[in-house]
Amino acid sequence: MADRSGIGFSVSAPGSSANLAAGFDVLGLAVDLRVDVGIGDAPDRAQPIDDHHPSMVAYQCLGGKEQLWSRSQLPMGRGLGFSGAARAAGAMLAIVERESSTDVVTSAAARQEAFGVVTDLEGHPDNAAASIYGGLVAASPDHVAQIPIARDWVVLVWIPENTTSTDKSRTRLESVIQRADAVVNLAAVAHLVVGVSQGDEELVRAGMVDRLHQPQRLEGVPASAAALTAMLEAGAIGAWLSGSGPTVAGFFRRGETSHAELSLAGGQVRVIDIDEVGVTCN
């Protein structure tokens, strides 16, 4: 446990790419870009955080009272789940401190407790579940299902300089959903989940159809729409607007991203692994 006069301890949580097209507010994919939050001496590139930081808010919700530091590999406001990861790390840090055990981070009860707090704060169980549990998840406020990924795929992300507000982007969405659109999305989610779990690339592509949020959001970010098209043309197994954007993400076979990397312009391009472990204690 922590030596509060010395090195201390920290918790790390992965970011996430949510929605995956038709899986609006349900599917989340953990990505291996992480937020670290800790007590004690801060490591390189870490900074003390105040009471308004999402990690600190989650930590204090579960009774934490120490000063914290944080460092992040995730850009803020880009659709890669910074706030969800920060809250997941802060919530689990409080549980580890309370239980005086770093091993508790892997317990089902601790993860369920952290998931509940992060979901309440975040408002998005898909982001919360991905950062807590890792991998690909289907989440509601009360349940999390982990979906196996059959192939050794990586995620290519295109990250522009501009940011997006999730709340603002939701104002573009229709308040009433047409039955035909709901049916299309339900079929696409089923195709996507089966395709990923069986490694069926054709089904994954079929599962990237969406009528509920992605077309409306892409209207406001034409550069993201162009990047999504370019990614698909460059061989993506499937591609989607990450969260509310503006980042675009896609599945690729490992080692087959070079054409896409050369094709994408106007933003930072990164190839990242899918995180399979979720929140951890350092």
C-alpha positions in Angstrom: 0.0 0.0 0.0 0.9 3.7 -0.1 3.7 5.2 1.8 2.3 8.7 1.8 5.7 10.2 2.6 7.4 8.4 -0.3 6.6 6.9 -3.6 3.0 6.0 -3.1 0.9 4.0 -5.6 -1.2 4.6 -8.7 -4.0 3.2 -10.8 -4.1 3.2 -14.6 -7.1 3.0 -16.9 -7.4 2.8 -20.7 -9.2 5.2 -22.9 -12.0 4.0 -25.1 -13.6 4.4 -28.5 -17.4 4.3 -28.1 -20.4 3.5 -30.2 -18.6 1.7 -33.1 -21.2 3.1 -35.5 -24.5 1.3 -34.8 -23.7 0.5 -31.2 -24.8 4.0 -30.1 -24.4 4.4 -26.3 -23.9 0.7 -25.9 -20.6 -0.6 -27.4 -17.2 0.5 -26.1 -13.7 -0.5 -27.1 -10.8 -0.1 -24.7 -7.7 1.3 -26.4 -4.1 1.2 -25.1 -3.7 4.8 -24.4 -4.0 5.3 -20.6 -4.6 7.7 -17.8 -2.5 7.2 -14.6 -3.7 8.7 -11.3 -1.8 8.3 -8.0 -0.9 9.3 -4.5 2.6 10.2 -3.3 5.6 11.4 -5.4 4.5 12.2 -8.9 6.5 10.5 -11.8 7.8 12.3 -14.9 5.2 14.2 -16.9 2.6 14.0 -14.1 0.9 17.0 -12.5 -1.0 17.6 -9.3 -4.8 17.8 -10.0 -7.5 19.9 -8.4 -10.9 19.1 -7.1 -12.5 19.7 -10.5 -10.5 17.1 -12.3 -12.6 14.0 -13.3 -10.2 11.7 -11.5 -10.4 13.7 -8.3 -14.2 13.9 -8.4 -14.5 10.1 -8.8 -11.9 9.5 -6.1 -13.7 11.8 -3.6 -17.1 10.1 -4.4 -15.7 7.0 -2.9 -14.2 8.7 0.2 -10.7 9.6 -1.0 -9.1 12.5 0.8 -5.5 12.7 -0.5 -3.9 15.0 -3.0 -3.6 13.3 -6.3 -1.4 13.5 -9.4 -2.3 12.5 -12.9 -0.7 12.0 -16.3 -2.4 11.0 -19.6 -1.7 9.6 -23.0 -5.2 10.6 -24.1 -6.1 13.9 -25.8 -9.0 15.7 -24.2 -12.2 16.3 -26.2 -11.3 14.1 -29.1 -13.7 11.1 -28.6 -11.2 8.7 -27.1 -12.7 8.5 -23.6 -10.4 10.8 -21.6 -13.0 11.6 -18.9 -14.2 8.0 -18.6 -10.6 6.7 -18.2 -9.8 9.5 -15.7 -12.9 8.7 -13.6 -12.2 5.0 -13.7 -8.7 5.4 -12.4 -9.8 7.8 -9.7 -12.7 5.6 -8.5 -10.5 2.5 -8.4 -7.7 4.4 -6.6 -10.1 5.2 -3.8 -11.2 1.5 -3.5 -7.5 0.3 -3.5 -6.8 2.9 -0.8 -9.9 2.0 1.3 -9.2 -1.8 1.1 -5.4 -1.4 1.7 -4.8 -3.8 -1.1 -3.6 -3.4 -4.7 -5.0 -6.9 -5.5 -8.6 -5.6 -5.1 -8.3 -3.9 -8.6 -9.0 -7.3 -10.2 -12.0 -8.3 -8.1 -15.4 -8.4 -9.6 -16.9 -6.5 -6.7 -14.4 -3.6 -6.9 -14.8 -3.3 -10.6 -18.6 -3.3 -10.3 -18.4 -0.6 -7.7 -16.1 1.5 -9.7 -18.2 1.0 -12.8 -21.3 2.2 -11.0 -19.6 5.4 -9.9 -18.1 6.1 -13.2 -21.3 5.5 -15.1 -23.2 7.9 -12.7 -20.6 10.6 -13.3 -19.9 10.0 -16.9 -23.5 9.3 -18.1 -22.1 6.8 -20.6 -21.8 3.2 -19.5 -20.1 2.2 -22.7 -17.1 4.4 -22.0 -17.1 3.5 -18.3 -17.2 -0.3 -18.9 -14.4 -0.2 -21.5 -12.1 1.7 -19.2 -12.9 -0.6 -16.2 -13.0 -4.0 -17.9 -11.0 -3.6 -21.1 -11.7 -5.2 -24.5 -15.0 -4.7 -26.4 -18.0 -4.4 -24.2 -21.8 -4.0 -24.5 -22.9 -2.0 -21.5 -26.1 -0.7 -19.9 -26.1 1.0 -16.5 -26.8 -2.3 -14.8 -24.9 -4.9 -16.9 -21.7 -5.3 -18.8 -21.1 -8.1 -21.4 -17.6 -8.6 -22.6 -17.4 -9.5 -26.3 -14.4 -11.7 -27.4 -12.3 -10.4 -30.3 -11.3 -13.4 -32.4 -8.5 -11.8 -34.5 -5.3 -10.0 -33.8 -6.6 -6.6 -35.0 -5.3 -3.2 -34.2 -7.0 0.2 -34.1 -5.9 3.0 -36.4 -7.0 6.4 -35.2 -7.1 9.7 -37.0 -7.0 12.6 -34.4 -7.6 16.1 -35.7 -6.6 19.3 -33.8 -10.2 20.4 -33.2 -12.3 19.2 -30.3 -15.9 18.1 -30.0 -18.4 18.6 -27.2 -20.5 15.5 -26.6 -23.4 17.5 -25.3 -23.3 19.9 -28.2 -23.0 17.1 -30.8 -26.1 15.4 -29.3 -28.2 18.4 -30.2 -27.8 17.3 -33.8 -29.6 14.0 -33.1 -33.3 13.4 -33.8 -35.5 13.2 -30.7 -37.8 10.7 -32.4 -36.4 7.5 -34.0 -38.1 6.0 -37.1 -38.8 2.3 -36.8 -37.0 1.5 -40.0 -33.8 3.2 -38.7 -34.0 1.3 -35.4 -34.4 -2.0 -37.2 -31.3 -1.2 -39.4 -29.3 -0.4 -36.4 -30.4 -3.5 -34.5 -29.3 -5.7 -37.4 -26.0 -3.9 -37.7 -25.2 -4.3 -34.0 -25.9 -8.0 -34.2 -23.7 -8.3 -37.3 -20.9 -6.4 -35.6 -20.9 -8.4 -32.4 -21.0 -11.8 -34.2 -18.4 -10.6 -36.7 -15.9 -9.5 -34.1 -16.4 -12.6 -32.0 -16.0 -14.9 -35.0 -13.4 -12.9 -36.9 -15.7 -12.5 -39.8 -14.6 -9.3 -41.6 -17.6 -9.2 -43.9 -20.0 -9.2 -40.9 -17.9 -6.5 -39.2 -18.3 -4.3 -42.3 -22.0 -4.9 -42.4 -22.1 -4.0 -38.7 -20.7 -0.5 -39.4 -24.0 0.8 -40.8 -25.7 3.5 -38.6 -28.7 5.8 -39.0 -29.1 7.1 -35.4 -26.1 9.4 -34.7 -23.1 9.1 -37.0 -24.5 10.7 -40.2 -25.8 13.6 -38.2 -22.6 14.2 -36.4 -20.4 13.8 -39.5 -22.3 16.7 -41.1 -20.7 19.0 -38.5 -17.2 17.6 -39.0 -16.6 17.3 -42.8 -12.9 16.5 -42.2 -13.8 13.6 -40.1 -16.3 12.4 -42.7 -13.5 12.5 -45.3 -11.1 10.7 -43.0 -13.7 7.9 -42.4 -14.1 7.5 -46.2 -10.3 7.5 -46.7 -9.9 4.8 -44.0 -12.4 2.5 -45.6 -10.9 3.0 -49.0 -7.5 2.2 -47.5 -8.6 -1.2 -46.4 -10.1 -0.8 -42.9 -12.1 -3.9 -41.8 -14.6 -1.4 -40.4 -14.4 2.3 -39.4 -16.4 4.6 -37.3 -16.6 8.0 -35.7 -15.1 7.5 -32.3 -17.5 8.6 -29.6 -18.9 11.9 -30.6 -15.8 12.6 -32.6 -13.9 14.3 -34.1 -11.5 11.3 -34.0 -12.1 8.5 -36.5 -11.1 4.9 -35.7 -11.0 1.7 -37.6 -10.1 -2.0 -37.2 -7.1 -3.2 -39.3 -5.2 -6.4 -39.5 -1.9 -6.1 -37.6 0.8 -5.0 -39.9 -1.5 -3.8 -42.7 -2.0 -0.1 -41.8 0.7 1.5 -43.9 -1.6 2.4 -46.9 -4.1 4.0 -44.5 -1.4 5.9 -42.6 -0.2 7.5 -45.9 -3.8 8.2 -47.1 -4.9 10.2 -44.1 -4.2 13.9 -43.9 -5.1 16.8 -41.6 -4.6 15.0 -38.3 -2.4 12.8 -36.2 -2.5 9.2 -37.2 -1.7 6.5 -34.7 -1.8 2.7 -34.6 -2.8 1.4 -31.2 -3.5 -1.9 -29.6 -6.8 -2.9 -28.1 -6.5 -2.9 -24.3 -7.6 -6.3 -22.9 -7.1 -5.8 -19.2 -8.9 -2.6 -18.2 -8.1 -0.8 -15.0 -4.8 -1.8 -13.3 -2.8 -0.9 -10.2 0.8 0.2 -10.8 
